[in-house]
Each structure stands twice: as C-alpha cells, then as structure tokens.
C-alpha cells in the first residue's frame, strides 16, 4: 500500500506535460503490441492499422517504422516501404534488421548495387554477418559486376569451404568472361576436394565438351575410371564422346559395361537406351539394343522408366500389344507419367478396347493430372460409351473449363461429345444446341453430322435438315456402314422406302458384323415395302442384338410394325 501511495504521490509531482508524454508513450506501446499480435497472425491489414496509429503518437520510433516497412514490402509497395525503412535506419543506423529491410527494398527496386553496399557495410562491422556473403555475390551478379561477384564467391568459399554451388557460380562467370582456363581450374579444384565424385567429373566434362575439348574430356574420364572403375555414369559419358569421335567399337564396349552395373540409376539407363533408339535403324544398332534390353530387364526389371523405354521400342517395331503391356506395368509402378498414360489411353481407344478398362486409366489420369484438359476429355468419352451420362457430362465440362480455350481442336472435340452426353441424359434440346454450336465452327464435323442427323430422325423433326447432313456423309464416305445406316433411317422417316432400302443394303454389305438395330431397321423398311415375311425374318435376326427397340419382340409376335 505504501509503495502505491508513494508512486501516486511522486507521479502527481511530475509536470503535466511530462505526465501527458508518458501516457502517450504508454498508449503507443499498447498499439505497437496490438500491431505485433496481428502481424504474428498474418492479419497484415489490422497490423498495419495499429502500427500507423502508434506512429501518429511516436513518428520517429525506429521499431514502428521498421514494422510498417516490412508490411509494405510484403504488399510490394516498395517506394512507401523505403520511406519508413529509411526513417528506421536514421533512428538506429547499427540495427542489422533495419538495414536488411532497406537492402530488400533496393533489390526489389532493381538497384542491386545499393543493396550490396548495405550488405558490405554490415559484413565489415562484424564477423557475425558473414552469412550474407552469398546474397552479396548474387547482387553483384545481378548488377553485372562479375569481378566483384567473383571476389564475393571467393570470400564465400573461405567462409563455407569448397562447395559445388559456389564452384558452379564461379565457372558460369568465368565462361561469360570467356575465361575457359579459370572455369576448368575451378572444376579441377572441386574434383580434387572430393576424389571419386563422378558428378563433379561429369560437370567438368560437359564444360570441356561444349568448348570443343573432346580429347581433354575423355582424358579426364579415363583418369577417373583408372582410379575408380565402378563409375557407370562416367562410362556412359565416355560412350557418348567416343561415339562422337566415330570410335564405335570402344563406345559400345563402354555402354555394355555401364548397363551391366545394377547401381546405375534406372532413369539414366532408360534415357541412354532412348537415345540409341533415335539412331538410324541398322542390324548393328538392333543387336546392341537387344543386348542392352536384356541387361536392363535383369538389373532393372521393375523400373518404370526402363519398362517405358522398352515399350517404346516395341511400339516403334509395330508390336503395339507388347508396348501397351509394358506401359501398363510402368504405370502400375509410377502413375505420375502423363505421356505414358496418354499413350495407353489413346491406343486402347484406337483398338476399341472394353470401355470399362479404358475408364480405369482415364480415372487414374485425371487423378494424377487434373490440370490436363485432354485427360478430362478422354474420361468423359469413356464414360459416355459406358452410358454414364451425368458423369460424362461433368468430365467434358471440366475439360472445357481446364482448357480455357487454349486448345481449339480439343474444344471442338468436347463440344461434339457434349451433344451426345446431353442426349444420353434425355436433354434433347440441349443436345441439339450443342451440335448446332459446333457446326457453326466446324460445318463438316463427321461425328456431329451423323449423330445429329440420326437423333433428328428418331425425333421425326427437321428431317430435311437431317437428310442434308447425312447426304454429305454418304457422298464423302460411300462405304462407311454407320453413315449409310443413318442416311437410310432418315430416308425411312421421310417415307422414301426405296431409297432407305438401297442405303440400308449398302450399310449391311459394308459392315463386317451388322448390329441388331441395323437388322431391325432393314426389317422395318421391308415391312413398309410390303414384304412382311422377309421383314419378320430380319426382325428375328435382330433379336438379342445391340440397340434394338423396346417393341422388337411385339413386332415379331404380332407380325406387325410398331413405331
């Protein structure tokens, strides 16, 4: 109690102006704490509001100006951020974080040398700030100050020790300065620091080869292989170089040795095999591929890259069945391979495989690559064939959404399938609108001309339009059974029974295995031509076939046509 009384008594003795100042500072402190709380919650708008309120009371407070500068930098309001950052630095020039916010602002303003000057100053003041040396090197390189960049990288090497990242940066600078000698020396230093590291050797080999020093590159590889023979990556590099020089015997010996090593990465093996596949086809090439394929299947029997590249070889040799089998094995192991998935799906569509099997891969494709519009199209098409109207429509619309108009050809394919999906769902007007929309863009689309004409004939509407569309197709494709069937049925609905008979006979003649609906339609045509006995015969032939009408059995039983 006495302490409180004395404190209150002493406070009452303070001048009024001083008491007001203390109250204002306390208020600013509370506002700053609130701002900091919201900043930690990443509620930047509210944090900014409280920091600004605190700054109204204490405009020169460095910490407040610093926090406002940080928020403005996040919002990419760089010019404003610099105003507050400068005030923070002016109030406390030695504060590392205030200086760093200014360095970031200068970097964002594309003034790397000003940012570099700040880092140089920080590092000059204390050894504790040497960890900014890589940032400093990056700023000098950004500014095109290659000599200063090299100096900074040398200092970084003193601080961190020899490191691949630093050597690569230095080599790039030397190469830009056309100082190949120094770039090579840097690579040699890195190799000496870690003997037996094949990646360091390969990096220097690449520089030598790209600068026309093939013999020097080969000498470097051979020197490393003499000391460390089990380096298949280097054997592959030597294979490529000897092949480039025309020494095919030595090259093939090296690649055989490399492929015999099970420690080699499967993806690297597959890439090397793929490169040979691109060579002109000769007996020697094929014999080498046979040997390498056998080695891969022994050492990498379940590697997805290896399975894929062997599948590619089968594909190029027209063994599609074996290729697809290998692609499927590859996808079972690694489903995240878009080209292989697409190859499987398109091949299965071309073969006319079971659509439920195709759908298995289209579902996998959209799960793995939801950003690929073509996979949504494939999925919608498979589901449409399986009579899954609602799901098909959803996938087709998703394809359009993901495509965003980028692939015009894909958009046209989707629009054609959309009409079929709407029709399957019983939304016939939407289907016809979709067909019309596509024909406005692509008047000769065969798929839509056929389906639109056929569905109009089933509805007995716009039959002249349907006839015009189906006529286009049979003129262009006089032996296409599907188009002949559609045209025949349009003529039937127009009561041109002789014409319908002529085209239906052509359809049956050109169809290897006529469907149930074709036999039923032929029977309907014969019935209307007065040939009842033959009509009944063909109705019976249609029984149990695909896509026949619901009244087929009644027709047969009553020996009478029903619409």
PAZA-755819 format. One record per residue (C-alpha): x, y, z; residue number from 1; residue in three letters. Coordinates in steps of 0.1 Angstrom, whole numbers, always signed. Last residue first. Example, Ala and Ser with C-alpha at 12.3 -4.5 7.8 and 13.67 -1.06 7.14 Angstrom:
BEGIN
px,py,pz,i,aa
+137,-11,+71,2,SER
+123,-45,+78,1,ALA
END
This chain:
BEGIN
px,py,pz,i,aa
-432,-472,-843,563,UNK
-448,-506,-844,562,UNK
-447,-528,-874,561,UNK
-468,-561,-874,560,UNK
-462,-598,-872,559,UNK
-479,-596,-838,558,UNK
-452,-617,-821,557,UNK
-423,-604,-841,556,UNK
-433,-567,-838,555,UNK
-440,-572,-801,554,UNK
-405,-586,-796,553,UNK
-390,-556,-813,552,UNK
-411,-531,-793,551,UNK
-383,-519,-770,550,UNK
-361,-511,-800,549,UNK
-328,-528,-808,548,UNK
-296,-511,-795,547,UNK
-274,-543,-798,546,UNK
-287,-577,-808,545,UNK
-308,-602,-789,544,UNK
-334,-603,-816,543,UNK
-321,-587,-848,542,UNK
-324,-619,-868,541,UNK
-359,-622,-857,540,UNK
-367,-588,-870,539,UNK
-349,-598,-902,538,UNK
-372,-628,-907,537,UNK
-403,-607,-898,536,UNK
-394,-582,-925,535,UNK
-388,-610,-950,534,UNK
-424,-623,-944,533,UNK
-439,-587,-945,532,UNK
-425,-576,-979,531,UNK
-450,-548,-984,530,UNK
-424,-520,-989,529,UNK
-432,-507,-954,528,UNK
-423,-542,-940,527,UNK
-391,-542,-959,526,UNK
-380,-509,-943,525,UNK
-389,-521,-908,524,UNK
-369,-553,-914,523,UNK
-339,-533,-925,522,UNK
-342,-512,-894,521,UNK
-343,-544,-873,520,UNK
-312,-558,-890,519,UNK
-294,-525,-885,518,UNK
-305,-523,-848,517,UNK
-291,-557,-841,516,UNK
-257,-547,-853,515,UNK
-242,-558,-886,514,UNK
-209,-577,-882,513,UNK
-185,-568,-911,512,UNK
-205,-538,-921,511,UNK
-201,-528,-958,510,UNK
-229,-550,-972,509,UNK
-252,-541,-943,508,UNK
-247,-504,-949,507,UNK
-252,-509,-987,506,UNK
-284,-528,-980,505,UNK
-295,-500,-957,504,UNK
-288,-474,-984,503,UNK
-309,-491,-1011,502,UNK
-337,-500,-987,501,UNK
-340,-463,-975,500,UNK
-341,-451,-1010,499,UNK
-370,-475,-1018,498,UNK
-387,-465,-985,497,UNK
-387,-428,-991,496,UNK
-412,-423,-963,495,UNK
-392,-392,-949,494,UNK
-387,-413,-917,493,UNK
-372,-441,-939,492,UNK
-350,-416,-957,491,UNK
-335,-406,-923,490,UNK
-331,-442,-915,489,UNK
-312,-449,-947,488,UNK
-289,-419,-941,487,UNK
-281,-432,-906,486,UNK
-273,-467,-918,485,UNK
-251,-453,-946,484,UNK
-232,-432,-921,483,UNK
-225,-462,-899,482,UNK
-217,-485,-927,481,UNK
-190,-462,-942,480,UNK
-186,-473,-978,479,UNK
-198,-441,-996,478,UNK
-178,-418,-973,477,UNK
-179,-383,-989,476,UNK
-212,-388,-1006,475,UNK
-225,-408,-976,474,UNK
-215,-380,-952,473,UNK
-230,-350,-971,472,UNK
-262,-369,-975,471,UNK
-265,-375,-938,470,UNK
-264,-337,-931,469,UNK
-289,-328,-959,468,UNK
-312,-356,-948,467,UNK
-312,-344,-912,466,UNK
-320,-309,-924,465,UNK
-349,-323,-944,464,UNK
-360,-343,-914,463,UNK
-362,-313,-891,462,UNK
-382,-334,-867,461,UNK
-391,-371,-866,460,UNK
-375,-374,-831,459,UNK
-356,-406,-842,458,UNK
-347,-389,-874,457,UNK
-334,-358,-855,456,UNK
-312,-382,-834,455,UNK
-297,-397,-866,454,UNK
-290,-364,-883,453,UNK
-274,-350,-851,452,UNK
-253,-382,-847,451,UNK
-240,-383,-882,450,UNK
-233,-346,-887,449,UNK
-218,-344,-852,448,UNK
-193,-372,-858,447,UNK
-184,-360,-893,446,UNK
-176,-324,-884,445,UNK
-180,-307,-918,444,UNK
-196,-274,-905,443,UNK
-169,-268,-880,442,UNK
-175,-235,-860,441,UNK
-212,-232,-867,440,UNK
-214,-270,-867,439,UNK
-202,-270,-831,438,UNK
-228,-246,-818,437,UNK
-255,-265,-837,436,UNK
-245,-298,-821,435,UNK
-246,-282,-786,434,UNK
-280,-267,-793,433,UNK
-292,-301,-805,432,UNK
-280,-317,-772,431,UNK
-295,-290,-751,430,UNK
-328,-296,-769,429,UNK
-325,-333,-763,428,UNK
-319,-333,-725,427,UNK
-326,-371,-722,426,UNK
-294,-378,-703,425,UNK
-280,-396,-733,424,UNK
-289,-366,-755,423,UNK
-269,-343,-732,422,UNK
-239,-366,-733,421,UNK
-241,-369,-771,420,UNK
-242,-331,-775,419,UNK
-213,-327,-751,418,UNK
-193,-352,-772,417,UNK
-193,-328,-802,416,UNK
-185,-298,-780,415,UNK
-155,-317,-765,414,UNK
-140,-324,-798,413,UNK
-143,-288,-808,412,UNK
-127,-276,-776,411,UNK
-98,-301,-781,410,UNK
-91,-285,-816,409,UNK
-92,-250,-801,408,UNK
-65,-258,-774,407,UNK
-62,-227,-752,406,UNK
-99,-220,-749,405,UNK
-98,-224,-711,404,UNK
-86,-260,-713,403,UNK
-94,-266,-677,402,UNK
-130,-254,-680,401,UNK
-136,-272,-713,400,UNK
-122,-304,-698,399,UNK
-144,-299,-667,398,UNK
-175,-297,-689,397,UNK
-165,-330,-705,396,UNK
-159,-346,-671,395,UNK
-192,-335,-657,394,UNK
-211,-345,-689,393,UNK
-196,-380,-687,392,UNK
-205,-383,-650,391,UNK
-241,-374,-658,390,UNK
-244,-396,-688,389,UNK
-228,-428,-676,388,UNK
-238,-448,-708,387,UNK
-205,-467,-708,386,UNK
-195,-450,-741,385,UNK
-202,-417,-724,384,UNK
-180,-426,-695,383,UNK
-151,-433,-719,382,UNK
-156,-400,-737,381,UNK
-158,-381,-705,380,UNK
-126,-396,-692,379,UNK
-108,-390,-725,378,UNK
-120,-353,-724,377,UNK
-109,-350,-687,376,UNK
-75,-364,-698,375,UNK
-73,-338,-726,374,UNK
-78,-309,-702,373,UNK
-46,-317,-682,372,UNK
-47,-298,-649,371,UNK
-62,-328,-630,370,UNK
-31,-347,-637,369,UNK
-28,-377,-613,368,UNK
-65,-380,-605,367,UNK
-75,-372,-641,366,UNK
-51,-398,-654,365,UNK
-61,-425,-629,364,UNK
-98,-420,-639,363,UNK
-88,-422,-676,362,UNK
-69,-454,-669,361,UNK
-98,-473,-653,360,UNK
-121,-458,-679,359,UNK
-102,-476,-706,358,UNK
-109,-509,-689,357,UNK
-146,-501,-685,356,UNK
-145,-490,-722,355,UNK
-135,-525,-733,354,UNK
-110,-520,-760,353,UNK
-118,-504,-794,352,UNK
-82,-507,-806,351,UNK
-79,-470,-812,350,UNK
-94,-462,-778,349,UNK
-70,-485,-761,348,UNK
-41,-469,-780,347,UNK
-53,-434,-770,346,UNK
-55,-444,-733,345,UNK
-22,-462,-731,344,UNK
-2,-435,-749,343,UNK
-19,-408,-728,342,UNK
-9,-426,-696,341,UNK
+27,-430,-709,340,UNK
+29,-393,-718,339,UNK
+14,-382,-684,338,UNK
+37,-402,-661,337,UNK
+27,-399,-625,336,UNK
+13,-435,-623,335,UNK
+47,-449,-613,334,UNK
+47,-486,-605,333,UNK
+13,-496,-620,332,UNK
+21,-471,-648,331,UNK
+52,-490,-658,330,UNK
+33,-523,-659,329,UNK
+7,-506,-682,328,UNK
+33,-492,-705,327,UNK
+48,-527,-708,326,UNK
+15,-543,-718,325,UNK
+9,-513,-742,324,UNK
+42,-520,-759,323,UNK
+36,-557,-761,322,UNK
+2,-552,-779,321,UNK
+16,-525,-801,320,UNK
+44,-546,-816,319,UNK
+49,-521,-845,318,UNK
+87,-521,-841,317,UNK
+84,-484,-830,316,UNK
+59,-495,-803,315,UNK
+81,-524,-792,314,UNK
+110,-499,-787,313,UNK
+87,-475,-769,312,UNK
+77,-503,-745,311,UNK
+114,-509,-738,310,UNK
+115,-472,-729,309,UNK
+85,-475,-706,308,UNK
+97,-506,-688,307,UNK
+131,-489,-682,306,UNK
+115,-457,-669,305,UNK
+91,-477,-646,304,UNK
+119,-497,-630,303,UNK
+106,-532,-621,302,UNK
+130,-555,-640,301,UNK
+160,-531,-635,300,UNK
+191,-553,-635,299,UNK
+179,-583,-654,298,UNK
+155,-565,-677,297,UNK
+181,-538,-683,296,UNK
+207,-563,-693,295,UNK
+184,-579,-718,294,UNK
+175,-546,-733,293,UNK
+211,-537,-736,292,UNK
+219,-568,-756,291,UNK
+189,-565,-779,290,UNK
+196,-527,-784,289,UNK
+232,-536,-795,288,UNK
+219,-561,-820,287,UNK
+194,-536,-833,286,UNK
+220,-509,-838,285,UNK
+243,-534,-856,284,UNK
+214,-545,-878,283,UNK
+207,-509,-887,282,UNK
+179,-485,-879,281,UNK
+191,-449,-879,280,UNK
+197,-437,-843,279,UNK
+168,-424,-823,278,UNK
+165,-457,-804,277,UNK
+201,-452,-793,276,UNK
+190,-420,-774,275,UNK
+161,-440,-758,274,UNK
+186,-465,-744,273,UNK
+206,-437,-729,272,UNK
+175,-422,-714,271,UNK
+164,-456,-700,270,UNK
+198,-462,-683,269,UNK
+197,-427,-667,268,UNK
+161,-433,-654,267,UNK
+172,-467,-640,266,UNK
+201,-452,-620,265,UNK
+233,-472,-623,264,UNK
+240,-494,-593,263,UNK
+229,-525,-613,262,UNK
+261,-523,-634,261,UNK
+259,-543,-666,260,UNK
+245,-513,-684,259,UNK
+277,-494,-678,258,UNK
+299,-523,-692,257,UNK
+278,-526,-723,256,UNK
+279,-488,-728,255,UNK
+317,-489,-726,254,UNK
+322,-517,-751,253,UNK
+298,-499,-774,252,UNK
+319,-467,-774,251,UNK
+351,-486,-779,250,UNK
+337,-503,-810,249,UNK
+320,-471,-823,248,UNK
+351,-449,-824,247,UNK
+335,-422,-845,246,UNK
+346,-393,-824,245,UNK
+310,-386,-813,244,UNK
+306,-423,-805,243,UNK
+338,-420,-783,242,UNK
+322,-390,-765,241,UNK
+288,-406,-760,240,UNK
+304,-439,-747,239,UNK
+327,-418,-724,238,UNK
+297,-402,-708,237,UNK
+281,-436,-703,236,UNK
+313,-449,-687,235,UNK
+313,-419,-665,234,UNK
+278,-426,-652,233,UNK
+289,-463,-648,232,UNK
+315,-454,-622,231,UNK
+330,-486,-609,230,UNK
+365,-481,-622,229,UNK
+376,-456,-595,228,UNK
+413,-449,-601,227,UNK
+415,-458,-638,226,UNK
+380,-446,-642,225,UNK
+389,-411,-630,224,UNK
+419,-409,-654,223,UNK
+397,-422,-683,222,UNK
+371,-396,-676,221,UNK
+396,-367,-676,220,UNK
+413,-380,-707,219,UNK
+379,-382,-725,218,UNK
+372,-346,-716,217,UNK
+406,-335,-728,216,UNK
+400,-353,-761,215,UNK
+366,-337,-765,214,UNK
+378,-301,-760,213,UNK
+354,-283,-782,212,UNK
+340,-259,-757,211,UNK
+308,-278,-750,210,UNK
+329,-309,-745,209,UNK
+352,-293,-719,208,UNK
+323,-278,-700,207,UNK
+303,-311,-700,206,UNK
+334,-330,-688,205,UNK
+338,-305,-659,204,UNK
+302,-313,-647,203,UNK
+308,-350,-654,202,UNK
+339,-350,-631,201,UNK
+320,-333,-603,200,UNK
+291,-358,-607,199,UNK
+316,-387,-606,198,UNK
+327,-380,-571,197,UNK
+358,-403,-568,196,UNK
+381,-376,-553,195,UNK
+362,-349,-533,194,UNK
+384,-318,-530,193,UNK
+404,-327,-561,192,UNK
+373,-328,-582,191,UNK
+363,-293,-569,190,UNK
+397,-279,-577,189,UNK
+396,-294,-612,188,UNK
+363,-277,-618,187,UNK
+376,-243,-607,186,UNK
+407,-248,-629,185,UNK
+384,-255,-659,184,UNK
+365,-223,-653,183,UNK
+398,-204,-650,182,UNK
+411,-217,-683,181,UNK
+378,-210,-701,180,UNK
+380,-173,-693,179,UNK
+355,-161,-719,178,UNK
+341,-136,-693,177,UNK
+307,-154,-695,176,UNK
+327,-187,-690,175,UNK
+344,-173,-660,174,UNK
+311,-162,-645,173,UNK
+295,-196,-651,172,UNK
+325,-213,-636,171,UNK
+323,-191,-605,170,UNK
+286,-200,-600,169,UNK
+293,-237,-605,168,UNK
+322,-235,-580,167,UNK
+300,-218,-554,166,UNK
+272,-244,-556,165,UNK
+296,-273,-556,164,UNK
+311,-263,-523,163,UNK
+347,-257,-511,162,UNK
+347,-241,-476,161,UNK
+318,-221,-461,160,UNK
+337,-189,-451,159,UNK
+367,-190,-474,158,UNK
+345,-202,-502,157,UNK
+321,-173,-495,156,UNK
+351,-149,-497,155,UNK
+360,-164,-531,154,UNK
+323,-160,-541,153,UNK
+324,-123,-531,152,UNK
+355,-118,-552,151,UNK
+339,-135,-581,150,UNK
+309,-113,-578,149,UNK
+331,-82,-576,148,UNK
+347,-93,-608,147,UNK
+314,-101,-624,146,UNK
+297,-67,-617,145,UNK
+267,-75,-640,144,UNK
+243,-60,-615,143,UNK
+225,-93,-609,142,UNK
+260,-109,-605,141,UNK
+268,-83,-578,140,UNK
+235,-90,-560,139,UNK
+241,-127,-561,138,UNK
+275,-124,-546,137,UNK
+261,-103,-518,136,UNK
+234,-128,-511,135,UNK
+261,-155,-509,134,UNK
+281,-133,-484,133,UNK
+252,-128,-461,132,UNK
+265,-154,-437,131,UNK
+294,-131,-429,130,UNK
+272,-111,-406,129,UNK
+287,-124,-373,128,UNK
+321,-114,-384,127,UNK
+312,-78,-376,126,UNK
+312,-43,-389,125,UNK
+325,-50,-424,124,UNK
+297,-75,-430,123,UNK
+270,-50,-423,122,UNK
+287,-24,-446,121,UNK
+291,-49,-474,120,UNK
+254,-58,-470,119,UNK
+243,-22,-473,118,UNK
+266,-16,-503,117,UNK
+251,-47,-520,116,UNK
+216,-33,-517,115,UNK
+227,-1,-534,114,UNK
+244,-22,-561,113,UNK
+213,-43,-566,112,UNK
+191,-14,-576,111,UNK
+162,-33,-592,110,UNK
+136,-17,-570,109,UNK
+130,-51,-554,108,UNK
+167,-53,-546,107,UNK
+166,-17,-531,106,UNK
+137,-28,-509,105,UNK
+155,-59,-497,104,UNK
+186,-40,-488,103,UNK
+164,-15,-469,102,UNK
+148,-43,-449,101,UNK
+183,-56,-442,100,UNK
+194,-23,-428,99,UNK
+166,-22,-403,98,UNK
+174,-58,-394,97,UNK
+210,-51,-387,96,UNK
+205,-22,-364,95,UNK
+236,+0,-364,94,UNK
+219,+30,-381,93,UNK
+192,+34,-354,92,UNK
+170,+64,-359,91,UNK
+182,+70,-395,90,UNK
+178,+33,-402,89,UNK
+141,+33,-391,88,UNK
+134,+65,-410,87,UNK
+150,+50,-441,86,UNK
+127,+19,-437,85,UNK
+96,+41,-435,84,UNK
+103,+59,-467,83,UNK
+116,+27,-484,82,UNK
+83,+9,-477,81,UNK
+64,+36,-495,80,UNK
+85,+32,-526,79,UNK
+83,-6,-524,78,UNK
+46,-12,-522,77,UNK
+51,-49,-529,76,UNK
+24,-59,-504,75,UNK
+51,-78,-484,74,UNK
+73,-47,-487,73,UNK
+46,-26,-472,72,UNK
+43,-49,-442,71,UNK
+81,-48,-436,70,UNK
+82,-10,-439,69,UNK
+54,-7,-413,68,UNK
+74,-29,-389,67,UNK
+105,-9,-394,66,UNK
+88,+25,-389,65,UNK
+74,+11,-356,64,UNK
+107,-2,-344,63,UNK
+125,+31,-353,62,UNK
+102,+54,-332,61,UNK
+104,+87,-350,60,UNK
+66,+92,-355,59,UNK
+57,+85,-319,58,UNK
+20,+93,-315,57,UNK
+9,+90,-351,56,UNK
+33,+61,-353,55,UNK
+12,+40,-329,54,UNK
-19,+46,-350,53,UNK
+1,+35,-381,52,UNK
+13,+4,-363,51,UNK
-23,-4,-353,50,UNK
-36,-1,-389,49,UNK
-7,-20,-404,48,UNK
-14,-49,-380,47,UNK
-51,-48,-390,46,UNK
-42,-51,-427,45,UNK
-15,-76,-422,44,UNK
-35,-103,-404,43,UNK
-6,-127,-406,42,UNK
-14,-139,-370,41,UNK
+21,-128,-360,40,UNK
+14,-94,-376,39,UNK
-19,-92,-356,38,UNK
+0,-95,-323,37,UNK
+27,-71,-334,36,UNK
+0,-45,-342,35,UNK
-15,-50,-308,34,UNK
+19,-46,-291,33,UNK
+25,-14,-311,32,UNK
-9,+0,-300,31,UNK
-1,-8,-264,30,UNK
+34,+9,-267,29,UNK
+18,+39,-284,28,UNK
-6,+42,-255,27,UNK
+22,+40,-230,26,UNK
+41,+66,-249,25,UNK
+11,+89,-249,24,UNK
+7,+84,-211,23,UNK
+43,+92,-205,22,UNK
+41,+124,-226,21,UNK
+10,+135,-208,20,UNK
+27,+131,-174,19,UNK
+57,+150,-187,18,UNK
+35,+179,-198,17,UNK
+16,+180,-165,16,UNK
+49,+182,-146,15,UNK
+55,+153,-123,14,UNK
+45,+158,-86,13,UNK
+14,+137,-91,12,UNK
+36,+109,-102,11,UNK
+56,+111,-69,10,UNK
+24,+109,-48,9,UNK
+10,+80,-69,8,UNK
+42,+61,-65,7,UNK
+44,+69,-28,6,UNK
+8,+57,-23,5,UNK
+14,+26,-43,4,UNK
+45,+18,-24,3,UNK
+28,+24,+10,2,UNK
+0,+0,+0,1,UNK
END
